[in-house]
């Protein structure tokens, strides 16, 4: 997964802080889903392999497998634990 970001500061020689704009799942029609109550800017630390400087526009990438692993923890694990608890209580 890739996303455009802007370098805000250099942390050390090989790390930088970047700010990316969060996109909404509803296609930015916030009147329907009310997702605009959250800040649309996301700060992250990224490896600075290209020696980018503050203000530079960069493309950041993350492994999709990490995103899916996090989604599994948030959505699937509670369901599994609920079913295990239900079976034990029965």
C-alpha positions in Angstrom: 0.0 0.0 0.0 1.5 3.4 -1.0 0.5 6.9 0.0 1.7 10.4 -0.7 3.2 12.2 2.3 5.2 15.3 3.3 8.3 15.2 5.4 7.9 17.4 8.5 11.2 16.8 10.3 14.3 14.7 10.3 14.6 12.5 13.4 18.1 11.2 12.7 20.2 10.3 9.7 17.9 7.4 8.5 14.5 8.3 10.0 12.0 11.1 9.2 8.6 12.1 10.4 6.0 12.3 7.6 2.4 13.5 7.5 -0.1 11.8 5.2 -3.7 12.7 4.5 -6.1 10.0 5.7 -8.6 9.0 3.0 -12.1 8.0 4.0 -13.8 4.8 3.1 -16.9 6.6 2.0 -15.2 8.6 -0.7 -15.1 11.9 1.3 -18.9 12.2 1.5 -18.7 13.0 5.2 -22.3 14.2 5.5 -23.4 10.6 5.2 -20.9 8.7 7.4 -19.7 11.5 9.8 -16.1 10.4 9.5 -14.8 13.9 9.4 -14.9 14.2 13.2 -11.4 12.7 13.2 -8.3 14.5 12.1 -7.5 13.8 8.5 -3.7 14.0 9.0 -1.7 11.0 10.1 1.9 11.3 11.4 4.3 8.5 11.1 8.0 7.7 11.2 9.5 6.3 8.1 13.0 5.3 7.0 14.6 8.1 5.1 16.5 6.2 2.4 16.5 9.0 -0.1 17.8 11.8 2.2 14.5 13.8 2.0 14.4 17.1 3.7 11.5 18.8 5.5 8.9 20.0 3.0 9.7 17.3 0.4 6.8 15.3 -1.0 7.5 11.6 -0.8 5.7 8.3 -1.4 5.6 6.0 1.6 4.8 2.3 1.4 3.7 -0.2 3.9 3.3 -4.0 3.6 -0.3 -4.9 3.0 0.2 -8.0 5.2 0.7 -5.8 8.2 -2.5 -4.0 7.5 -4.4 -7.3 7.2 -2.8 -8.6 10.3 -4.0 -5.6 12.3 -7.5 -5.9 10.8 -7.6 -9.5 11.9 -6.6 -8.6 15.4 -9.3 -5.9 15.6 -12.1 -7.8 13.9 -11.6 -11.5 13.9 -9.9 -12.2 17.3 -12.8 -10.8 19.4 -15.2 -13.1 17.5 -13.0 -16.1 18.0 -12.7 -15.3 21.7 -16.4 -14.8 22.0 -17.1 -18.2 20.4 -14.5 -19.9 22.7 -16.1 -18.3 25.7 -19.6 -19.4 24.6 -18.4 -23.0 24.1 -16.7 -23.1 27.5 -19.8 -21.6 29.2 -22.1 -24.0 27.5 
